[in-house]
Amino acid sequence: MSLPSTDLEADSWAFALSIYARPGVADACLALQNEAGVDVMLLLMATFAAVKHRILLTPDEIRILDEACRPWREQIVWRLRAIRTELKTGPHPAPGSETEPLRSKVKALELEAEKLENRLLAERLPLKQPGKDAVKQEQLRAVLNNVIMHFAVGREARLNTGLSSPVNVIVEAAMQDAG
């Protein structure tokens, strides 16, 4: 059960872009990122593994994937995101028509950095014998909750009813691709 890593990388990236573009998913992902420190790329990779490969990542596998991409995420992706965010509000001359092209370029670089993170995750995705049946909503919800708990540890955030709504949005969108 082995796909070439380039196919897995391309498939997982296409899945991430597709699901992120669905109504409510971007806001749900950002809520989980802001409230529990969730890495959206890892969350989407776990969703991809479940929906497309019927592989339910364990907490240990989630930890291993996080360790594989954490330096890139923290040192590159977060820095680009911080610059892009700062250009929305300042310093002078931002925000403005003269700084918007720069912000757009930084946004494109951030997306490219996330694509490289996706590659790191795809290279380390533990492809194993898939389950026989399509993943059920409650199984996907459990995996996503494990991802959230992994990132919430040490942030004084915890899985609560406030985070169940964004999870439900992502599960609903992902289940459209299940099968």
C-alpha positions in Angstrom: 0.0 0.0 0.0 2.5 2.5 -1.1 2.0 5.5 -3.2 4.9 7.4 -4.6 5.6 10.3 -2.3 5.0 12.8 -5.1 1.5 11.4 -5.7 0.7 11.5 -2.0 2.1 15.0 -1.8 0.0 16.2 -4.8 -3.1 14.4 -3.6 -2.9 15.7 -0.1 -2.2 19.2 -1.2 -5.1 19.2 -3.7 -7.3 17.8 -0.9 -6.2 20.5 1.6 -6.9 23.3 -0.9 -10.3 21.8 -1.9 -11.6 21.3 1.7 -10.2 24.7 2.9 -12.2 26.4 0.2 -15.5 24.9 1.3 -17.9 27.2 3.1 -17.0 27.7 6.8 -13.9 25.5 6.7 -11.3 28.3 6.6 -13.0 30.0 9.6 -13.2 26.7 11.4 -9.5 26.0 10.8 -8.5 29.5 11.9 -10.7 29.2 15.1 -8.8 25.9 16.0 -5.5 27.5 15.2 -6.2 30.6 17.3 -8.0 28.8 20.2 -5.9 25.7 20.6 -2.7 26.4 18.6 -3.6 23.7 16.0 -1.4 23.4 13.0 -3.9 23.6 10.2 -1.7 21.7 7.7 -1.4 18.8 10.2 -5.1 18.8 10.8 -5.8 18.7 7.1 -3.3 15.9 6.6 -5.0 13.9 9.4 -8.3 14.5 7.7 -6.9 13.5 4.3 -5.4 10.2 5.7 -8.8 9.3 7.2 -11.0 10.3 4.3 -8.9 9.3 1.4 -6.9 6.4 2.8 -9.1 5.2 5.7 -6.2 5.6 8.1 -7.0 6.9 11.5 -3.9 8.5 12.9 -3.1 7.7 16.5 -1.9 10.3 19.1 1.6 8.9 18.7 1.5 9.3 14.9 0.2 12.8 15.3 3.1 13.6 17.6 5.6 12.2 15.2 4.2 14.2 12.3 4.2 17.3 14.4 7.9 16.7 15.3 8.7 16.3 11.6 7.3 19.7 10.6 7.5 21.8 13.8 10.8 23.5 13.0 9.7 24.5 9.5 6.3 25.7 10.8 7.7 27.7 13.7 10.8 29.2 11.9 9.3 29.8 8.5 5.5 29.6 8.2 4.8 31.5 11.4 7.3 34.2 10.6 5.7 34.7 7.1 2.3 34.7 8.7 3.4 37.3 11.2 4.7 39.6 8.5 1.5 39.2 6.4 -0.6 39.9 9.5 1.4 43.0 10.4 1.0 44.4 6.9 -2.7 44.4 7.5 -2.5 47.0 10.3 0.9 48.7 10.1 3.6 49.9 10.7 3.3 53.0 8.4 3.0 53.0 5.4 0.9 49.9 5.9 -1.8 49.2 5.4 -2.3 51.0 2.1 -2.4 50.7 -1.6 1.4 50.8 -1.8 1.9 48.0 0.7 -0.9 45.7 -0.5 1.2 44.2 -3.4 3.9 43.4 -0.8 1.4 41.8 1.5 0.1 39.7 -1.4 3.6 38.5 -2.2 4.1 37.5 1.4 0.8 35.7 1.4 1.9 33.7 -1.7 5.2 32.9 0.1 3.3 31.8 3.2 1.2 29.5 1.0 4.3 28.1 -0.7 5.8 27.4 2.8 2.6 25.6 3.8 2.9 23.5 0.6 6.4 22.6 1.7 5.1 21.7 5.1 2.5 19.5 3.4 5.4 17.7 1.6 7.1 17.1 4.9 3.9 15.6 6.3 3.2 13.5 3.2 6.7 12.1 3.3 6.2 10.9 6.9 2.5 9.9 6.7 2.3 6.4 8.1 0.6 4.6 5.3 -0.5 1.2 6.6 -3.3 -1.2 5.7 -6.4 0.9 5.5 -9.6 0.1 7.3 -12.1 -1.9 5.3 -15.0 0.5 5.6 -15.3 4.2 4.9 -14.4 6.3 7.9 -17.5 7.4 9.9 -18.0 10.9 11.1 -17.4 10.0 14.8 -14.1 8.3 13.8 -12.9 11.4 11.9 -14.1 13.6 14.8 -12.1 11.5 17.2 -8.9 11.9 15.1 -9.4 15.6 14.8 -10.0 15.9 18.5 -6.7 14.0 19.1 -4.9 16.6 16.8 -6.5 19.4 18.8 -5.5 17.9 22.1 -1.9 17.4 20.9 -1.6 21.1 20.3 -3.7 22.3 23.2 -1.4 20.6 25.8 0.6 23.3 27.5 -1.5 26.1 26.1 -4.1 26.0 28.9 -6.6 25.3 26.1 -8.6 22.2 26.3 -11.1 20.4 24.2 -14.4 22.0 25.0 -17.8 22.6 23.4 -16.5 25.8 21.9 -14.1 23.8 19.7 -16.7 21.2 18.7 -18.4 23.5 16.3 -15.3 24.1 14.1 -14.6 20.4 14.2 -18.1 19.6 13.1 -17.8 22.0 10.1 -14.5 20.3 9.0 -16.0 16.8 9.5 -19.1 17.7 7.5 -17.0 19.1 4.6 -14.6 16.2 4.7 -17.3 13.5 4.6 -18.4 14.9 1.3 -15.2 13.3 -0.1 -15.4 10.0 1.9 -15.8 6.8 0.2 
